[in-house]
Amino acid sequence: MSAIWKYFQVNEDDKSKAVCKICQSKLSRGGTNPNSYNTSNLIKHLKTQHDAEHKEFSHGGGKLQQPTLPQTLKKREKMSRDSPHAIKITEALTQYIALDDQPLSVVENIGFRRLLSVLEPRYEIPSRQYITDRELPKLYDFVKRHIQSLLQDVSAISLTTDIWTSSVSPVSLISLTAQWVDKYFTLQRAVLHAKHFWGSHTSQAIADVFDEMLRKWGVPKTLIHVVLHDNAKNMIKAMTDAGLQNLPCFAHTLQLVVNEGLLVQRSVTDAVAIGRKIVRHFKHSTLAYSRLEDIQLQLNQPTKRLQQDVQTRWNSTFYMLQSLIEQKRALGIYGSEHELPENLAAHQWALLEKTVVVLAPFEELTRKVSCSDALASDVIPAVTVLLRILNRETEEDQGIKTMKSTLAAAVKRRFTDMEKIPLYCIATLLDPRYKYRFFSNVNIAIDAKEMLKVELQSVNTGEPKENLEEPPARRLRMTQASSSLDRVFEEITEEQKSSSQSHATPVGVAIQLETYLGETTIPREENPLQFWGVNKMRFPALAKISQRYLSAPCTSVESERLFSSVSHIINEDRNRLSAANAEMLLFLKKNLPLTFLK
């Protein structure tokens, strides 16, 4: 192809002519027969009209240089595996496998190999063994070093742990996730382990594995603030034997509370059992579902499927009851035309509706404490609000008074020692959304304050003189409450808004505490860590303690979410994946994004 076409292009309306890109002149290409086309007129035009471009064209020899045979063959050669471009592709391929839950055998799939051959024909796709033996460990080590660098200057780490057993492979894993507050008062998380757990799950075995995991990361026990776990007795004893401060998962304890409240009242359990049979009927029959959908369309209702509950998750029962109540009318019509295993009587429908109302605050609270930004400081306020809701008598309580009173009693019993635990009390005081306002009584608030004073005594932080002035009070931003739970939170905040503080003259670091507690709380939807990031110069001693106490989550949900990802890695298609490779893949999936530049 001639280099002249750098300056010309074929006329789209008349192929026998070319258009000069410089002056837009139309020139003949040598006739109307394509066989007679040439570039003579084009070169002549360039020479007479565009001298500079003609010199450029002439200097280039007038033709594009044809590659030599060695150059052509070199382009077809496979790249060396150690070449920079090949290394970059292999790293991206390994990350693709880890991040997107792809099987290691993807490198052997014909469709995937054809895709890469089109994108880069010279790249030689590595074998599955090469990825497993070399690339995965290399990437794992890189990410591990990155996390170790993040943990270097951390003052306290909070952990969660859980044990998972695969249903498709003889593999059990024990998790270890870390959460901490960095120097910028940003909440950070990382997965440290999903380690293969051999043998029986005794407390001693768990404690030994836990010690081994901490040693591998070089994390001293003095750095660990708290370990969150489920309510299993072997896990509780293991953490105690390991000498680690530990607390049960708040969401798991709520599960036990709700189970007690639901199971104590026979009429409720009977109605729930009938509802479960109705849902199971539709789950097992596509014909029944299609008939129900036809009825929904006739009633101008959205076509929704009924939700099946899982008895180990109380909120799934709540969602099942919600779906039944939404489809009450459609189910009534279906029951009059077709056979159901059992039917709910009118009083049972009414009972289920009231049950959903009573459990709605529990469901909302479970959702909120299971969020990634939920902290240990949320526990005491949540329990206080729950008890107030359950202890209120309304006209709608007919038929469910026993259930409400039992739920309230279960909440009190399960969380009776909560306000005696320094971790919860100090975290609540250091959360600028709550401070002292959500403790059950004044004496407990005073005790919590004394716990914080003891903690302050161990902090040797100099106080700049400019910080001793009383800061201006912050105006509370009122928001419209969206649920009964939110309304009670605001109600308690308003009640305690003008409560008096100690009249003793603050001395030393105590002035930080008195000034901080005397200010208005921030709105509940704001981030408490951002408050400390902004105010760490005003309250240096309190800010240092908050880094430790606000690092703790209130649930072990992070470990549970981790094992949800494991079920995508170890599945029916990859049931022979070794535990070591499974851990590396899970570690990379969760932690690799931490290395990406933001």
JORA-V848759 format. One line per field, one symbol per residue. ss: DSSP state (~ for helix, > for strand, _ for the rest). psi: psi as a letter, one per 40 degrees, with the letter a starting at -180 (. if undefined). A space follows every 50 residues. Layout:
ss->???
psi->???
//
This chain:
ss->_>~~~~_>>>______>>>>_____>>>_____~~~___~~~~~~~~~~_ ~~~~~~~~~___>_____~~~~~~~~_______~~~~~~~~~~~~~~~~_ ___~~~~~_~~~~~~~~~~________~~~~~~~~~~~~~~~~~~~~~~~ ______>>>>__>>>______>>>>>>>>>>_____>>>>>>>>>>____ __~~~~~~~~~~~~~~~___~~~>>>>>>___~~~~~~~~~____>>>_~ ~~~~~~~~~~~~~__~~~~~~~~~~~~~~~~~~__~~~~~~~~~~~~~__ _____________~~~~~~~~~~~~~_~~~~~~~~~~________~~~~~ ~~~~~~~~~~~~~~~~~~~________~~~~~~~~~~~~~~___~~~___ ~~~~~~~~~~~~~~___~~~_~~~~~~~~____________~~~~~~~~~ ~~~~~~~_______~~~~_______________~~~~~~~~~~~~_____ _________~~~~~~~~~_________~~~~~~~~____~~~~~~~~~~_ ______~~~~~~~~~~~~~__~~~____~~~~~~~~~~~~~~~~~___
psi->hiededeiihhddheeiihhedeeihiiefaehdeehaeddddddddddg dddddddddeeeihhhiidddddddeiiiideidddddddddddddddde fiidedeehddddddddddgdehhhiiddddddddddddddddddddddd edfhdihiiiiihhhieeighhihihiihihaeefhhiiihdigihhiai fiddddddddddddddefhiddehdihhiaehdddddddddefhhiiihd ddddddddddddedhddddddddddddddddddehdddddddddddddef iihiiihhiheehdddddddddddddfddddddddddihidiihiddddd ddddddddedddddddddeeideiideeddddddddddddehhieeehee ddddddddddddddfdedeehddddddddeheddbeeeididdddddddd dddddddehghihideeeihiiihhhhhihheiddddddddddddedeii iheihiibeddddddddeiiiiideihdddddddedddgdddddddddde ehieifddddddedddeddgadefeehiddddddddddddddddehh.
//
